[in-house]
Amino acid sequence: MKKIFKHIRLNPEITHGVCPNCDEFTALVSLTRDFFRCVTCGHDLEQKVNGKISYIPANNVENAIKLDVPQKNQ
């Protein structure tokens, strides 16, 4: 079988938190180191650490993800 994504290394992280969009305590799956997606509503969140971990709605997530995904040859 042909491996389509063999040149991309992904290390997803699953954590729990309160989504500011749907106000539910839910699982959050990491897209990159600082961006997470709510499993309940699908909203993209940015993780901020400033004394406590908080999740805020993310703007321009697509551009940040494209730049942050490591390639195998890098």
DSSP file (Angstrom, degrees, kcal/mol; ACC not computed):
  #  RESIDUE AA STRUCTURE BP1 BP2  ACC     N-H-->O    O-->H-N    N-H-->O    O-->H-N    TCO  KAPPA ALPHA  PHI   PSI    X-CA   Y-CA   Z-CA
    1    1 A M              0   0    0      0, 0.0     2,-0.3     0, 0.0     0, 0.0   0.000 360.0 360.0 360.0 138.1    0.0    0.0    0.0
    2    2 A K        -     0   0    0      1,-0.1     2,-0.7     2,-0.0     0, 0.0  -0.572 360.0-137.1 -78.3 131.3    1.3    3.5   -0.9
    3    3 A K        -     0   0    0     -2,-0.3     3,-0.4     1,-0.2    -1,-0.1  -0.808  20.8-177.9 -90.8 115.9    2.1    5.8    2.0
    4    4 A I  S    S+     0   0    0     -2,-0.7     3,-0.3     1,-0.2    -1,-0.2   0.882  79.4  36.5 -81.8 -40.4    0.8    9.2    1.1
    5    5 A F  S >  S+     0   0    0      1,-0.2     3,-1.3     2,-0.1    -1,-0.2  -0.093  74.3 122.9-106.6  34.0    1.9   11.2    4.2
    6    6 A K  T 3  S+     0   0    0     -3,-0.4    -1,-0.2     1,-0.3    -2,-0.1   0.710  71.3  57.8 -70.7 -18.8    5.2    9.5    4.9
    7    7 A H  T 3  S+     0   0    0     -3,-0.3    65,-2.4    64,-0.1     2,-0.5   0.495  94.3  77.7 -89.6  -3.1    7.1   12.8    4.7
    8    8 A I  B <   -A   71   0A   0     -3,-1.3     2,-0.6    63,-0.2    63,-0.2  -0.920  65.3-155.6-110.5 129.2    5.1   14.5    7.5
    9    9 A R        -     0   0    0     61,-1.2     2,-0.4    -2,-0.5    -3,-0.1  -0.913  15.6-176.2-103.4 118.0    5.7   13.7   11.2
   10   10 A L        -     0   0    0     -2,-0.6    22,-0.1    59,-0.1    21,-0.0  -0.943  15.3-178.8-116.0 135.1    2.6   14.4   13.4
   11   11 A N        -     0   0    0     -2,-0.4    -2,-0.0    20,-0.1    19,-0.0  -0.694  18.2-165.7-128.0  78.0    2.6   14.0   17.1
   12   12 A P        -     0   0    0      0, 0.0     2,-0.4     0, 0.0    19,-0.1  -0.324   2.6-155.8 -68.7 148.0   -1.0   14.8   18.2
   13   13 A E        -     0   0    0     19,-0.1    17,-3.1    17,-0.1     2,-0.5  -0.970   1.4-152.8-123.1 138.7   -1.7   15.5   21.9
   14   14 A I  E     +B   29   0B   0     -2,-0.4     2,-0.3    15,-0.2    15,-0.2  -0.957  24.8 159.7-114.6 127.5   -5.1   15.1   23.5
   15   15 A T  E     -B   28   0B   0     13,-2.7    13,-3.7    -2,-0.5     2,-0.4  -0.844  33.4-117.7-136.2 172.3   -6.0   17.2   26.5
   16   16 A H  E     +B   27   0B   0     -2,-0.3     2,-0.3    11,-0.3    11,-0.2  -0.910  44.6 130.3-116.6 144.0   -9.1   18.3   28.3
   17   17 A G  E     -B   26   0B   0      9,-2.3     9,-2.9    -2,-0.4     2,-0.6  -0.971  56.8 -78.9-171.8 178.9  -10.3   21.8   28.8
   18   18 A V  E     -B   25   0B   0     -2,-0.3    37,-0.3     7,-0.2     7,-0.2  -0.863  39.8-138.1 -98.5 122.1  -13.3   24.2   28.5
   19   19 A C     >  -     0   0    0      5,-2.2     4,-1.9    -2,-0.6     5,-0.4  -0.660   2.7-150.1 -78.3 126.5  -13.9   25.4   24.9
   20   20 A P  T  4 S+     0   0    0      0, 0.0    -1,-0.1     0, 0.0    36,-0.0   0.684  93.8  55.9 -71.5 -15.3  -14.7   29.2   24.9
   21   21 A N  T  4 S+     0   0    0      1,-0.1    -2,-0.0     3,-0.1    -3,-0.0   0.930 125.1  16.1 -81.5 -48.1  -16.9   28.7   21.8
   22   22 A C  T  4 S-     0   0    0      2,-0.2    -1,-0.1    21,-0.1     3,-0.1   0.477  92.9-132.5-105.5  -4.0  -19.3   26.0   23.1
   23   23 A D     <  +     0   0    0     -4,-1.9     2,-0.4     1,-0.2    -5,-0.1   0.797  60.5 134.9  57.2  32.6  -18.6   26.4   26.8
   24   24 A E        -     0   0    0     -5,-0.4    -5,-2.2    -7,-0.0     2,-0.8  -0.871  63.6-122.4-110.2 144.2  -18.3   22.6   27.2
   25   25 A F  E     +B   18   0B   0     -2,-0.4     2,-0.3    -7,-0.2    -7,-0.2  -0.788  60.5 145.9 -79.5 114.6  -15.6   20.7   29.2
   26   26 A T  E     -B   17   0B   0     -9,-2.9    -9,-2.3    -2,-0.8     2,-0.3  -0.838  53.3 -78.6-146.4 173.5  -14.3   18.5   26.3
   27   27 A A  E     -B   16   0B   0     -2,-0.3    12,-2.1   -11,-0.2     2,-0.4  -0.640  38.6-157.3 -80.6 140.1  -11.3   16.8   24.7
   28   28 A L  E     -BC  15  38B   0    -13,-3.7   -13,-2.7    -2,-0.3     2,-0.5  -0.986   2.6-154.8-121.3 128.6   -9.0   19.1   22.7
   29   29 A V  E     -BC  14  37B   0      8,-2.3     8,-2.4    -2,-0.4   -15,-0.2  -0.885  19.6-122.5-107.7 130.7   -6.8   17.6   20.1
   30   30 A S  E     - C   0  36B   0    -17,-3.1     6,-0.3    -2,-0.5     3,-0.1  -0.495  24.3-178.5 -75.5 137.2   -3.5   19.4   19.1
   31   31 A L  S    S-     0   0    0      4,-3.4     2,-0.2     1,-0.3     5,-0.2   0.773  79.3 -15.0 -94.4 -41.6   -3.0   20.4   15.5
   32   32 A T  S    S-     0   0    0      3,-1.4    -1,-0.3   -22,-0.1   -19,-0.1  -0.718  96.0 -69.7-141.0-167.8    0.4   21.9   16.3
   33   33 A R  S    S+     0   0    0     -2,-0.2    -3,-0.0     1,-0.2     3,-0.0   0.874 131.0  21.8 -59.9 -38.9    2.2   22.8   19.5
   34   34 A D  S    S+     0   0    0     12,-0.1    13,-3.3    -4,-0.0     2,-0.5   0.464 109.8  78.6-112.0  -3.2    0.0   25.8   20.3
   35   35 A F  E     + D   0  46B   0     11,-0.2    -4,-3.4    -3,-0.0    -3,-1.4  -0.923  52.3 178.6-116.7 132.7   -3.2   25.1   18.3
   36   36 A F  E     -CD  30  45B   0      9,-2.9     9,-3.6    -2,-0.5     2,-0.4  -0.862  18.8-140.3-126.2 159.2   -6.0   22.8   19.4
   37   37 A R  E     -CD  29  44B   0     -8,-2.4    -8,-2.3    -2,-0.3     2,-0.3  -0.987  22.1-122.9-123.2 132.0   -9.3   21.8   18.0
   38   38 A C  E  >  -C   28   0B   0      5,-2.4     4,-1.3    -2,-0.4   -10,-0.2  -0.542  12.0-151.6 -70.8 130.8  -12.4   21.2   20.1
   39   39 A V  T  4 S+     0   0    0    -12,-2.1    -1,-0.1    -2,-0.3   -11,-0.1   0.792  92.1  51.3 -74.1 -28.4  -13.8   17.7   19.6
   40   40 A T  T  4 S+     0   0    0    -13,-0.3    -1,-0.1     1,-0.1   -12,-0.1   0.955 130.5   8.6 -75.2 -52.2  -17.4   18.9   20.4
   41   41 A C  T  4 S-     0   0    0      2,-0.1    -2,-0.2     0, 0.0    -1,-0.1   0.583  91.0-124.0-110.9 -11.8  -17.8   21.9   18.1
   42   42 A G     <  +     0   0    0     -4,-1.3     2,-0.2     1,-0.3    -3,-0.1   0.582  54.9 153.2  81.8   9.4  -14.7   21.7   15.9
   43   43 A H        -     0   0    0     -6,-0.1    -5,-2.4     1,-0.1     2,-0.4  -0.509  44.7-123.0 -75.7 139.5  -13.6   25.3   16.8
   44   44 A D  E     -D   37   0B   0     -7,-0.2    14,-1.8    -2,-0.2     2,-0.3  -0.683  31.9-170.0 -85.3 134.8   -9.9   26.0   16.5
   45   45 A L  E     -DE  36  57B   0     -9,-3.6    -9,-2.9    -2,-0.4     2,-0.5  -0.914  18.2-139.6-127.0 149.5   -8.2   27.3   19.7
   46   46 A E  E     -DE  35  56B   0     10,-3.4    10,-2.4    -2,-0.3     2,-0.5  -0.929  21.7-133.5-108.4 132.6   -4.9   28.8   20.5
   47   47 A Q  E     - E   0  55B   0    -13,-3.3     2,-0.4    -2,-0.5     8,-0.2  -0.731  21.8-171.3 -88.5 127.5   -3.2   27.7   23.8
   48   48 A K  E     - E   0  54B   0      6,-3.1     6,-2.6    -2,-0.5     2,-0.6  -0.973   7.5-162.1-118.5 131.8   -1.8   30.5   25.9
   49   49 A V  E     + E   0  53B   0     -2,-0.4     4,-0.2     4,-0.2     2,-0.1  -0.939  30.9 142.2-116.6 110.1    0.3   29.8   29.0
   50   50 A N  S    S-     0   0    0      2,-1.9     3,-0.0    -2,-0.6    -1,-0.0  -0.572  92.9 -43.7-145.4  73.9    0.6   32.8   31.4
   51   51 A G  S    S+     0   0    0     -2,-0.1     2,-0.3     0, 0.0    -2,-0.1  -0.059 139.6  32.7  86.3 -33.6    0.5   31.5   34.9
   52   52 A K  S    S-     0   0    0     -4,-0.1    -2,-1.9     2,-0.0     2,-0.5  -0.971  92.0-104.5-145.8 157.8   -2.3   29.2   33.8
   53   53 A I  E     +E   49   0B   0     -2,-0.3     2,-0.3    -4,-0.2    -4,-0.2  -0.738  44.5 171.3 -86.7 125.8   -3.2   27.4   30.6
   54   54 A S  E     -E   48   0B   0     -6,-2.6    -6,-3.1    -2,-0.5     2,-0.5  -0.966  24.8-140.6-134.2 153.7   -6.1   29.0   28.8
   55   55 A Y  E     -E   47   0B   0     -2,-0.3    -8,-0.2   -37,-0.3   -20,-0.0  -0.954  20.9-179.3-116.4 128.1   -7.6   28.5   25.3
   56   56 A I  E     -E   46   0B   0    -10,-2.4   -10,-3.4    -2,-0.5   -35,-0.0  -0.898  41.0 -86.1-123.5 153.6   -8.7   31.4   23.2
   57   57 A P  E     -E   45   0B   0      0, 0.0     2,-0.3     0, 0.0   -12,-0.2  -0.338  50.2-131.0 -58.0 138.0  -10.3   31.4   19.7
   58   58 A A        -     0   0    0    -14,-1.8     2,-0.4    -3,-0.0     3,-0.2  -0.713  14.7-156.0 -98.6 142.8   -7.6   31.4   17.1
   59   59 A N  S    S+     0   0    0     -2,-0.3   -14,-0.0     1,-0.2     0, 0.0  -0.920  77.1   8.6-112.7 143.0   -7.3   33.6   14.1
   60   60 A N  S  > S+     0   0    0     -2,-0.4     4,-1.4     1,-0.1    -1,-0.2   0.881  73.5 157.4  58.0  43.3   -5.4   32.7   10.9
   61   61 A V  H  >  +     0   0    0     -3,-0.2     4,-2.5     1,-0.2     5,-0.2   0.873  65.0  61.6 -64.8 -38.2   -4.9   29.1   12.1
   62   62 A E  H  > S+     0   0    0      1,-0.2     4,-1.9     2,-0.2    -1,-0.2   0.900 104.7  47.0 -59.1 -43.1   -4.3   27.8    8.6
   63   63 A N  H  > S+     0   0    0      1,-0.2     4,-1.3     2,-0.2    -1,-0.2   0.898 113.3  48.3 -66.4 -40.6   -1.2   29.9    8.0
   64   64 A A  H  X S+     0   0    0     -4,-1.4     4,-1.3     1,-0.2    -2,-0.2   0.866 110.5  51.2 -68.6 -36.7    0.3   29.0   11.3
   65   65 A I  H  X S+     0   0    0     -4,-2.5     4,-1.6     1,-0.2     3,-0.3   0.916 106.7  53.2 -68.4 -42.7   -0.3   25.3   10.8
   66   66 A K  H  < S+     0   0    0     -4,-1.9    -1,-0.2     1,-0.2    -2,-0.2   0.860 113.6  43.8 -60.7 -35.3    1.3   25.3    7.4
   67   67 A L  H  < S+     0   0    0     -4,-1.3    -1,-0.2     1,-0.2    -2,-0.2   0.745 114.8  48.7 -80.7 -23.7    4.5   26.9    8.8
   68   68 A D  H  < S+     0   0    0     -4,-1.3    -2,-0.2    -3,-0.3    -1,-0.2   0.661  79.7 100.4 -96.1 -17.5    4.7   24.7   11.9
   69   69 A V  S  < S-     0   0    0     -4,-1.6     2,-0.1    -5,-0.1   -59,-0.1  -0.588  71.7-133.1 -74.6 116.6    4.3   21.2   10.6
   70   70 A P        -     0   0    0      0, 0.0   -61,-1.2     0, 0.0     2,-0.3  -0.430  12.5-140.9 -72.8 142.2    7.8   19.7   10.4
   71   71 A Q  B >   -A    8   0A   0    -63,-0.2     3,-1.4    -2,-0.1   -63,-0.2  -0.683  20.2-118.0 -96.2 155.8    8.8   17.9    7.2
   72   72 A K  T 3  S+     0   0    0    -65,-2.4   -64,-0.1    -2,-0.3    -1,-0.1   0.843 112.8  51.5 -63.7 -35.2   10.9   14.7    7.4
   73   73 A N  T 3         0   0    0      1,-0.2    -1,-0.3   -66,-0.2   -66,-0.0   0.386 360.0 360.0 -86.2   5.6   13.9   16.3    5.5
   74   74 A Q    <         0   0    0     -3,-1.4    -1,-0.2     0, 0.0    -2,-0.2   0.427 360.0 360.0 -98.8 360.0   14.1   19.3    7.8
